[in-house]
Amino acid sequence: MKKPQIINLGAAVPDERILPRLMIQKAFQNVIASKGKELLSYEDGSGNHELRRLLAKRMALMNCPVAPDDIVITDGCQQALYLTLKKLTQPGDSVAIESPAYYGLLQILDGLQLKVVEIPTHAREGISLDALKLAFEHWPIKACIVISIGSNPQGFITSEKHQRALVDLCEEHSVPLIEDDIYGDLHFSAQRPSVCRQFSEKVIYCSSFSKALAAGLRVGWVASRQLAKEITSEKVTMHLASPGITQSAVAHLLEEGKYEKHIRKQRLQIANAMRALLQSINTHFPEGIEYTHPVAGYVTWLKLPDECQLTGTELFHQAIKQNVSIVPGILFSSSNKYENYIRLSSSGYWDDKKENAVKVLGEIIKNSMPVKA
């Protein structure tokens, strides 16, 4: 249950104040009026055809040609990743991931009983290709997973050169590359950055509208010519189909150009909120704090000062007593790394309450540090 008194600086989700509620409401009203009773039946197992056609069109504009039949609609990006890994791996297999890594991905890997191979990842350059090559040479890696745009928790965008080299390395070693592009539309630049899928149709592309429209819609997808039929079969076995009404509503927003208009406005809001968060950290945190400078998404990754006598987990517990929520860094590793790190989120909206919450965190950290003589 959500506690309204808690200021959430942890969740990497859009603040409800930047969600296009009226736009979504009108989309639902439109499809109910136009489609009526056909929305009451099961949708196709691979997803609404019109939505898949429109997604294929959007991906073509990203220089990622894909056919509608190569796309499978899922209940969010998390399910897209789960179904993809389910088809590529068996319990006990090894999967290479960025480190630090989104804890939701770690939960998927644990649930599928997969071994995690954490590859060091730089906050500007991306996953270490040298370390990944070494992993490929020493372990039977069955898949590699990356976030090219808006890495969670570091917020970087991998350069086109690095993406090409990563794709080449995975293909050289016959390791499937899975790309999570859930933050792709939330970049801060003038043009959408490149993704790994642009450089090879073998890249398995996963995404969702959870971070850009609303998490509650649960509309995500996988694009893969090789795996589309198998993923559809697995999905149908699990729960037949995804809700047709939400797919139709999202398709309406895409067809009418309303999604693109919304996302252009939202990108500005998110970029401004991130600048405010980083300025607040500069103002209220002690010297010695290190943090990333995100160029997409909602989150930044912070290393506590060496003099700080609190771990990220201890800081979380002290902060929650003062109604401030953060995410401790230890959650972003399967091997208990990053004890002296935390993740903070702007959620795309900034106000005085969040500013005061950062001030509270800064005071807790300062009070944990030795007094200088």
Buried (B, 14 or more C-beta within 10 A) or exposed (E): EEEEEBBBBBBBBBBEEBBBEEBBEBBBEBBBEEBEEEBEEEBBBBBBBBBBBBBBEBBEEBEBEBEBBBBBBBBBBBBBBBBBBBBBBEEEBBBBBBBBBBBBBBBBBEEBEBBBBBBEBEBEEBBBBEBBBEBBEEBEBBBBBBBBBBBBBBBBBBBBEBBBBBBEBBBEBEBBBBBBBBBBBBBBEEEBBBBBBBBBBBBBBBBBBBBBBBBEBBBBBBBBBBBBBBBBBBBBEEEEBBBBBBBBBBBBBBBBEBBEEBBEEBBEBBBBBBBBBBEBBEEBBBEEBEBBEBBBBBBBBBBBBEBBEBBBBBBBEBBBEEBBBBBBBBBBBBEEBBBBBBBBBBBBBBEEEBBBBBBBBBBBBBEBBEEEE
